[in-house]
């Protein structure tokens, strides 16, 4: 049977690599599918709906 590494440094490095890979994958997905701009476009539409209903008090 192979002995597993129980060194805390090895565990820390392994965890750091796993977290880095997951974060890189998530950020690549957001970038590739342009999800940040889609979220901003959706939020701008909601904000404009709110402010378009307010009465305008300044007339030019």
Secondary structure, DSSP 4 states (H G I P E B T S, - for coil): -PPPP--HHHHHHHHHHHHHHHHHHHHHHHHHTTHHHHHHHHHHHHHHHHHHTSPP----
